[in-house]
Amino acid sequence: MRLSVEAGLFSLITACILSGCNQEPRRSPDITAPASRSAVTADERFRTGERLFKQYCSPCHPDGGNVTEPHRTLRGSDLKANNINSPVDIVRIMRNPKPRMIRFDVETISDGDAMAIAEYILTKFKN
């Protein structure tokens, strides 16, 4: 029992270090609920998504690539080939990733921030 707790703690610390998490955990609304975006311009939301992408995603997805699975990039054609068509699809993968990807739960990246990252990905790497 003690070994599994230590292993779990080690995994959590490693994930935090690799993901660059340095913010207090935040709770936010369900990702499927429409967000109030009237107070935030599209340009501000894009910049937020870009900043968060660089912080959490770019170490493994530099310039939209994929360092562990080159055929699973963030480019629009690869996303479509892997049935990833919407921001909700991307957030779902962030929350429940395939092997080799760090899991980003709501305590690490809020739902609103996860949606901003997903929208940034779909905009930035659409080609």
PyMOL CGO cylinders between C-alpha atoms (Angstrom):
from pymol import cmd
from pymol.cgo import CYLINDER

trace = [
    CYLINDER, 0.00, 0.00, 0.00, 2.75, 2.45, 0.95, 0.3, 1, 1, 1, 1, 1, 1,
    CYLINDER, 2.75, 2.45, 0.95, 4.57, 1.75, -2.32, 0.3, 1, 1, 1, 1, 1, 1,
    CYLINDER, 4.57, 1.75, -2.32, 1.48, 2.49, -4.44, 0.3, 1, 1, 1, 1, 1, 1,
    CYLINDER, 1.48, 2.49, -4.44, 0.88, 5.78, -2.58, 0.3, 1, 1, 1, 1, 1, 1,
    CYLINDER, 0.88, 5.78, -2.58, 4.50, 6.77, -3.14, 0.3, 1, 1, 1, 1, 1, 1,
    CYLINDER, 4.50, 6.77, -3.14, 4.29, 5.75, -6.80, 0.3, 1, 1, 1, 1, 1, 1,
    CYLINDER, 4.29, 5.75, -6.80, 1.10, 7.78, -7.21, 0.3, 1, 1, 1, 1, 1, 1,
    CYLINDER, 1.10, 7.78, -7.21, 2.67, 10.81, -5.57, 0.3, 1, 1, 1, 1, 1, 1,
    CYLINDER, 2.67, 10.81, -5.57, 5.75, 10.46, -7.77, 0.3, 1, 1, 1, 1, 1, 1,
    CYLINDER, 5.75, 10.46, -7.77, 3.54, 10.28, -10.88, 0.3, 1, 1, 1, 1, 1, 1,
    CYLINDER, 3.54, 10.28, -10.88, 1.59, 13.37, -9.82, 0.3, 1, 1, 1, 1, 1, 1,
    CYLINDER, 1.59, 13.37, -9.82, 4.75, 15.37, -9.15, 0.3, 1, 1, 1, 1, 1, 1,
    CYLINDER, 4.75, 15.37, -9.15, 6.29, 14.24, -12.44, 0.3, 1, 1, 1, 1, 1, 1,
    CYLINDER, 6.29, 14.24, -12.44, 3.15, 15.22, -14.38, 0.3, 1, 1, 1, 1, 1, 1,
    CYLINDER, 3.15, 15.22, -14.38, 3.13, 18.65, -12.75, 0.3, 1, 1, 1, 1, 1, 1,
    CYLINDER, 3.13, 18.65, -12.75, 6.78, 19.23, -13.54, 0.3, 1, 1, 1, 1, 1, 1,
    CYLINDER, 6.78, 19.23, -13.54, 6.40, 18.08, -17.15, 0.3, 1, 1, 1, 1, 1, 1,
    CYLINDER, 6.40, 18.08, -17.15, 3.22, 20.05, -17.71, 0.3, 1, 1, 1, 1, 1, 1,
    CYLINDER, 3.22, 20.05, -17.71, 4.56, 23.22, -16.17, 0.3, 1, 1, 1, 1, 1, 1,
    CYLINDER, 4.56, 23.22, -16.17, 1.68, 23.56, -13.75, 0.3, 1, 1, 1, 1, 1, 1,
    CYLINDER, 1.68, 23.56, -13.75, 2.36, 26.47, -11.48, 0.3, 1, 1, 1, 1, 1, 1,
    CYLINDER, 2.36, 26.47, -11.48, -1.07, 27.86, -10.83, 0.3, 1, 1, 1, 1, 1, 1,
    CYLINDER, -1.07, 27.86, -10.83, -3.57, 27.30, -8.08, 0.3, 1, 1, 1, 1, 1, 1,
    CYLINDER, -3.57, 27.30, -8.08, -6.24, 24.75, -9.04, 0.3, 1, 1, 1, 1, 1, 1,
    CYLINDER, -6.24, 24.75, -9.04, -9.46, 26.28, -10.33, 0.3, 1, 1, 1, 1, 1, 1,
    CYLINDER, -9.46, 26.28, -10.33, -12.93, 24.90, -10.84, 0.3, 1, 1, 1, 1, 1, 1,
    CYLINDER, -12.93, 24.90, -10.84, -15.03, 26.08, -13.75, 0.3, 1, 1, 1, 1, 1, 1,
    CYLINDER, -15.03, 26.08, -13.75, -18.25, 25.22, -15.54, 0.3, 1, 1, 1, 1, 1, 1,
    CYLINDER, -18.25, 25.22, -15.54, -18.96, 22.12, -17.60, 0.3, 1, 1, 1, 1, 1, 1,
    CYLINDER, -18.96, 22.12, -17.60, -17.19, 22.24, -20.99, 0.3, 1, 1, 1, 1, 1, 1,
    CYLINDER, -17.19, 22.24, -20.99, -20.41, 21.51, -22.83, 0.3, 1, 1, 1, 1, 1, 1,
    CYLINDER, -20.41, 21.51, -22.83, -22.17, 24.55, -21.35, 0.3, 1, 1, 1, 1, 1, 1,
    CYLINDER, -22.17, 24.55, -21.35, -22.04, 27.63, -23.56, 0.3, 1, 1, 1, 1, 1, 1,
    CYLINDER, -22.04, 27.63, -23.56, -19.49, 30.06, -22.13, 0.3, 1, 1, 1, 1, 1, 1,
    CYLINDER, -19.49, 30.06, -22.13, -20.18, 33.74, -21.82, 0.3, 1, 1, 1, 1, 1, 1,
    CYLINDER, -20.18, 33.74, -21.82, -17.71, 35.12, -24.31, 0.3, 1, 1, 1, 1, 1, 1,
    CYLINDER, -17.71, 35.12, -24.31, -19.26, 38.54, -24.81, 0.3, 1, 1, 1, 1, 1, 1,
    CYLINDER, -19.26, 38.54, -24.81, -16.80, 40.18, -22.38, 0.3, 1, 1, 1, 1, 1, 1,
    CYLINDER, -16.80, 40.18, -22.38, -13.80, 38.51, -24.04, 0.3, 1, 1, 1, 1, 1, 1,
    CYLINDER, -13.80, 38.51, -24.04, -12.86, 39.31, -27.61, 0.3, 1, 1, 1, 1, 1, 1,
    CYLINDER, -12.86, 39.31, -27.61, -11.89, 36.56, -30.02, 0.3, 1, 1, 1, 1, 1, 1,
    CYLINDER, -11.89, 36.56, -30.02, -8.37, 38.01, -30.14, 0.3, 1, 1, 1, 1, 1, 1,
    CYLINDER, -8.37, 38.01, -30.14, -8.04, 37.90, -26.33, 0.3, 1, 1, 1, 1, 1, 1,
    CYLINDER, -8.04, 37.90, -26.33, -9.33, 34.33, -26.26, 0.3, 1, 1, 1, 1, 1, 1,
    CYLINDER, -9.33, 34.33, -26.26, -6.85, 33.33, -28.98, 0.3, 1, 1, 1, 1, 1, 1,
    CYLINDER, -6.85, 33.33, -28.98, -3.97, 34.91, -27.03, 0.3, 1, 1, 1, 1, 1, 1,
    CYLINDER, -3.97, 34.91, -27.03, -5.08, 33.12, -23.86, 0.3, 1, 1, 1, 1, 1, 1,
    CYLINDER, -5.08, 33.12, -23.86, -5.23, 29.81, -25.74, 0.3, 1, 1, 1, 1, 1, 1,
    CYLINDER, -5.23, 29.81, -25.74, -1.81, 30.46, -27.25, 0.3, 1, 1, 1, 1, 1, 1,
    CYLINDER, -1.81, 30.46, -27.25, -0.25, 31.27, -23.86, 0.3, 1, 1, 1, 1, 1, 1,
    CYLINDER, -0.25, 31.27, -23.86, -1.76, 28.17, -22.24, 0.3, 1, 1, 1, 1, 1, 1,
    CYLINDER, -1.76, 28.17, -22.24, -0.79, 25.98, -25.20, 0.3, 1, 1, 1, 1, 1, 1,
    CYLINDER, -0.79, 25.98, -25.20, 2.81, 27.12, -24.86, 0.3, 1, 1, 1, 1, 1, 1,
    CYLINDER, 2.81, 27.12, -24.86, 2.74, 26.44, -21.13, 0.3, 1, 1, 1, 1, 1, 1,
    CYLINDER, 2.74, 26.44, -21.13, 1.06, 23.02, -21.13, 0.3, 1, 1, 1, 1, 1, 1,
    CYLINDER, 1.06, 23.02, -21.13, 1.15, 21.53, -24.63, 0.3, 1, 1, 1, 1, 1, 1,
    CYLINDER, 1.15, 21.53, -24.63, 4.10, 22.75, -26.68, 0.3, 1, 1, 1, 1, 1, 1,
    CYLINDER, 4.10, 22.75, -26.68, 6.75, 20.60, -24.95, 0.3, 1, 1, 1, 1, 1, 1,
    CYLINDER, 6.75, 20.60, -24.95, 5.13, 17.52, -26.53, 0.3, 1, 1, 1, 1, 1, 1,
    CYLINDER, 5.13, 17.52, -26.53, 3.41, 19.28, -29.46, 0.3, 1, 1, 1, 1, 1, 1,
    CYLINDER, 3.41, 19.28, -29.46, 5.99, 21.79, -30.74, 0.3, 1, 1, 1, 1, 1, 1,
    CYLINDER, 5.99, 21.79, -30.74, 4.55, 23.79, -33.63, 0.3, 1, 1, 1, 1, 1, 1,
    CYLINDER, 4.55, 23.79, -33.63, 1.55, 21.44, -33.65, 0.3, 1, 1, 1, 1, 1, 1,
    CYLINDER, 1.55, 21.44, -33.65, 3.61, 18.29, -34.06, 0.3, 1, 1, 1, 1, 1, 1,
    CYLINDER, 3.61, 18.29, -34.06, 3.80, 15.30, -31.75, 0.3, 1, 1, 1, 1, 1, 1,
    CYLINDER, 3.80, 15.30, -31.75, 7.12, 14.15, -30.30, 0.3, 1, 1, 1, 1, 1, 1,
    CYLINDER, 7.12, 14.15, -30.30, 5.92, 10.65, -29.32, 0.3, 1, 1, 1, 1, 1, 1,
    CYLINDER, 5.92, 10.65, -29.32, 3.46, 9.81, -32.11, 0.3, 1, 1, 1, 1, 1, 1,
    CYLINDER, 3.46, 9.81, -32.11, 4.31, 11.73, -35.30, 0.3, 1, 1, 1, 1, 1, 1,
    CYLINDER, 4.31, 11.73, -35.30, 1.14, 10.55, -37.06, 0.3, 1, 1, 1, 1, 1, 1,
    CYLINDER, 1.14, 10.55, -37.06, -1.07, 12.15, -34.36, 0.3, 1, 1, 1, 1, 1, 1,
    CYLINDER, -1.07, 12.15, -34.36, -0.20, 15.83, -34.85, 0.3, 1, 1, 1, 1, 1, 1,
    CYLINDER, -0.20, 15.83, -34.85, -2.48, 18.77, -34.12, 0.3, 1, 1, 1, 1, 1, 1,
    CYLINDER, -2.48, 18.77, -34.12, -2.74, 19.66, -37.81, 0.3, 1, 1, 1, 1, 1, 1,
    CYLINDER, -2.74, 19.66, -37.81, -6.28, 19.87, -39.12, 0.3, 1, 1, 1, 1, 1, 1,
    CYLINDER, -6.28, 19.87, -39.12, -5.93, 16.94, -41.52, 0.3, 1, 1, 1, 1, 1, 1,
    CYLINDER, -5.93, 16.94, -41.52, -4.51, 14.66, -38.79, 0.3, 1, 1, 1, 1, 1, 1,
    CYLINDER, -4.51, 14.66, -38.79, -7.16, 15.74, -36.29, 0.3, 1, 1, 1, 1, 1, 1,
    CYLINDER, -7.16, 15.74, -36.29, -9.91, 14.95, -38.80, 0.3, 1, 1, 1, 1, 1, 1,
    CYLINDER, -9.91, 14.95, -38.80, -8.30, 11.60, -39.64, 0.3, 1, 1, 1, 1, 1, 1,
    CYLINDER, -8.30, 11.60, -39.64, -8.42, 10.79, -35.92, 0.3, 1, 1, 1, 1, 1, 1,
    CYLINDER, -8.42, 10.79, -35.92, -12.08, 11.91, -35.60, 0.3, 1, 1, 1, 1, 1, 1,
    CYLINDER, -12.08, 11.91, -35.60, -11.23, 15.06, -33.66, 0.3, 1, 1, 1, 1, 1, 1,
    CYLINDER, -11.23, 15.06, -33.66, -13.49, 17.73, -35.07, 0.3, 1, 1, 1, 1, 1, 1,
    CYLINDER, -13.49, 17.73, -35.07, -14.39, 20.15, -32.28, 0.3, 1, 1, 1, 1, 1, 1,
    CYLINDER, -14.39, 20.15, -32.28, -12.99, 21.87, -29.20, 0.3, 1, 1, 1, 1, 1, 1,
    CYLINDER, -12.99, 21.87, -29.20, -15.00, 19.45, -27.04, 0.3, 1, 1, 1, 1, 1, 1,
    CYLINDER, -15.00, 19.45, -27.04, -13.21, 16.52, -28.73, 0.3, 1, 1, 1, 1, 1, 1,
    CYLINDER, -13.21, 16.52, -28.73, -9.83, 18.04, -27.86, 0.3, 1, 1, 1, 1, 1, 1,
    CYLINDER, -9.83, 18.04, -27.86, -10.81, 18.75, -24.25, 0.3, 1, 1, 1, 1, 1, 1,
    CYLINDER, -10.81, 18.75, -24.25, -12.11, 15.19, -23.92, 0.3, 1, 1, 1, 1, 1, 1,
    CYLINDER, -12.11, 15.19, -23.92, -8.67, 13.92, -24.96, 0.3, 1, 1, 1, 1, 1, 1,
    CYLINDER, -8.67, 13.92, -24.96, -6.94, 16.33, -22.56, 0.3, 1, 1, 1, 1, 1, 1,
    CYLINDER, -6.94, 16.33, -22.56, -9.07, 14.91, -19.73, 0.3, 1, 1, 1, 1, 1, 1,
    CYLINDER, -9.07, 14.91, -19.73, -8.77, 11.24, -20.79, 0.3, 1, 1, 1, 1, 1, 1,
    CYLINDER, -8.77, 11.24, -20.79, -5.72, 10.89, -23.01, 0.3, 1, 1, 1, 1, 1, 1,
    CYLINDER, -5.72, 10.89, -23.01, -4.33, 7.91, -24.80, 0.3, 1, 1, 1, 1, 1, 1,
    CYLINDER, -4.33, 7.91, -24.80, -1.12, 6.37, -23.43, 0.3, 1, 1, 1, 1, 1, 1,
    CYLINDER, -1.12, 6.37, -23.43, 1.99, 8.58, -23.59, 0.3, 1, 1, 1, 1, 1, 1,
    CYLINDER, 1.99, 8.58, -23.59, 0.02, 11.81, -23.04, 0.3, 1, 1, 1, 1, 1, 1,
    CYLINDER, 0.02, 11.81, -23.04, -0.19, 13.59, -19.72, 0.3, 1, 1, 1, 1, 1, 1,
    CYLINDER, -0.19, 13.59, -19.72, -3.70, 13.81, -18.30, 0.3, 1, 1, 1, 1, 1, 1,
    CYLINDER, -3.70, 13.81, -18.30, -4.83, 17.38, -17.66, 0.3, 1, 1, 1, 1, 1, 1,
    CYLINDER, -4.83, 17.38, -17.66, -7.66, 17.32, -15.15, 0.3, 1, 1, 1, 1, 1, 1,
    CYLINDER, -7.66, 17.32, -15.15, -9.86, 20.26, -14.23, 0.3, 1, 1, 1, 1, 1, 1,
    CYLINDER, -9.86, 20.26, -14.23, -7.69, 21.03, -11.21, 0.3, 1, 1, 1, 1, 1, 1,
    CYLINDER, -7.69, 21.03, -11.21, -4.70, 21.54, -13.51, 0.3, 1, 1, 1, 1, 1, 1,
    CYLINDER, -4.70, 21.54, -13.51, -6.45, 23.28, -16.41, 0.3, 1, 1, 1, 1, 1, 1,
    CYLINDER, -6.45, 23.28, -16.41, -9.93, 24.70, -15.89, 0.3, 1, 1, 1, 1, 1, 1,
    CYLINDER, -9.93, 24.70, -15.89, -12.65, 23.84, -18.39, 0.3, 1, 1, 1, 1, 1, 1,
    CYLINDER, -12.65, 23.84, -18.39, -12.64, 27.40, -19.71, 0.3, 1, 1, 1, 1, 1, 1,
    CYLINDER, -12.64, 27.40, -19.71, -8.87, 27.37, -20.19, 0.3, 1, 1, 1, 1, 1, 1,
    CYLINDER, -8.87, 27.37, -20.19, -9.03, 23.90, -21.77, 0.3, 1, 1, 1, 1, 1, 1,
    CYLINDER, -9.03, 23.90, -21.77, -11.60, 25.21, -24.26, 0.3, 1, 1, 1, 1, 1, 1,
    CYLINDER, -11.60, 25.21, -24.26, -9.37, 28.22, -25.02, 0.3, 1, 1, 1, 1, 1, 1,
    CYLINDER, -9.37, 28.22, -25.02, -6.48, 25.83, -25.75, 0.3, 1, 1, 1, 1, 1, 1,
    CYLINDER, -6.48, 25.83, -25.75, -8.69, 23.64, -27.93, 0.3, 1, 1, 1, 1, 1, 1,
    CYLINDER, -8.69, 23.64, -27.93, -10.01, 26.62, -29.91, 0.3, 1, 1, 1, 1, 1, 1,
    CYLINDER, -10.01, 26.62, -29.91, -6.45, 27.89, -30.35, 0.3, 1, 1, 1, 1, 1, 1,
    CYLINDER, -6.45, 27.89, -30.35, -5.35, 24.49, -31.69, 0.3, 1, 1, 1, 1, 1, 1,
    CYLINDER, -5.35, 24.49, -31.69, -8.22, 24.33, -34.18, 0.3, 1, 1, 1, 1, 1, 1,
    CYLINDER, -8.22, 24.33, -34.18, -7.48, 27.88, -35.36, 0.3, 1, 1, 1, 1, 1, 1,
    CYLINDER, -7.48, 27.88, -35.36, -3.68, 27.84, -35.36, 0.3, 1, 1, 1, 1, 1, 1,
    CYLINDER, -3.68, 27.84, -35.36, -3.12, 24.42, -36.88, 0.3, 1, 1, 1, 1, 1, 1,
    CYLINDER, -3.12, 24.42, -36.88, -6.17, 24.16, -39.16, 0.3, 1, 1, 1, 1, 1, 1,
    CYLINDER, -6.17, 24.16, -39.16, -4.09, 23.43, -42.28, 0.3, 1, 1, 1, 1, 1, 1,
]
cmd.load_cgo(trace, "trace")
